Amino acid sequence: MANFLIDALSGEQIVESNSLATITESCVLIRGFTGRTQTLLSLSRLSDARVVKVTHPGLLVSSSALGLVSAAAFCSKQGDGAGPPLALVAAVFLIAYFVTRKAFVAFTLGREETYSKLGSIPEAVALVEALRQVRRADDERSGVVLTVQ
C-alpha cells in the first residue's frame, strides 16, 4: 500500500495499516471514501477513536418474519410443502444480514469528528486496538500512569 504522506515523514514507523487507515507512532493517515483523498491526524490531538457498525436491520426483520411464516406452514395441515422453501429464504436473508455488516472508525479531536471509509468490522476493531496500544506506549514513555476501570 503506497503511503506517500507517511514516506515523506522521516523516521516514522508504521504500526498498523489496512484499507481504512495507517497508524504510525505519532500520526494517523485516514484514507478518504473515494480513495483519492487522505487526512493526516496527529496522535497528540486525538482524544478518542471508536468503531461504528453499520447494519441493515431490515434483512434481520425479514428473516425472522419468513422464519415465523415457515414455522406456521410446517405446522399447518394446508401448508402444501411451503415450509422448507420459506425456511431456505429466511436463512438466505439471515446470511445476507451478517455478510453486509460494515464498520468505520470515528476519530474525535476535541469537538470535531473525522470518519474513515467503510470497511470490515475486524479491520476497524484492529485499527482502534492498535491506536490504543500506541497511546498506551506513548503514555508509558512520558511517565503517565493509566488506571483501568
C-alpha positions, 0 to 999 in steps of 0.5 A: 500500500503506497503511503506517500504522506507517511514516506515523506515523514522521516523516521516514522514507523508504521504500526498498523495499516489496512484499507481504512487507515495507517497508524504510525507512532505519532500520526494517523493517515485516514484514507478518504471514501473515494480513495483519492483523498487522505487526512493526516491526524496527529496522535497528540490531538486525538482524544478518542477513536471508536468503531461504528457498525453499520447494519441493515436491520431490515434483512434481520426483520425479514428473516425472522418474519419468513422464519415465523411464516415457515414455522406456521406452514410446517405446522399447518395441515394446508401448508402444501410443502411451503415450509422448507422453501420459506425456511431456505429464504429466511436463512438466505436473508439471515446470511445476507444480514451478517455478510453486509455488516460494515464498520468505520472508525470515528476519530474525535479531536476535541469537538470535531469528528473525522470518519474513515471509509467503510470497511470490515468490522475486524479491520476497524476493531484492529485499527482502534486496538492498535491506536490504543496500544500506541497511546498506551506506549506513548503514555508509558514513555512520558511517565503517565500512569493509566488506571483501568476501570 
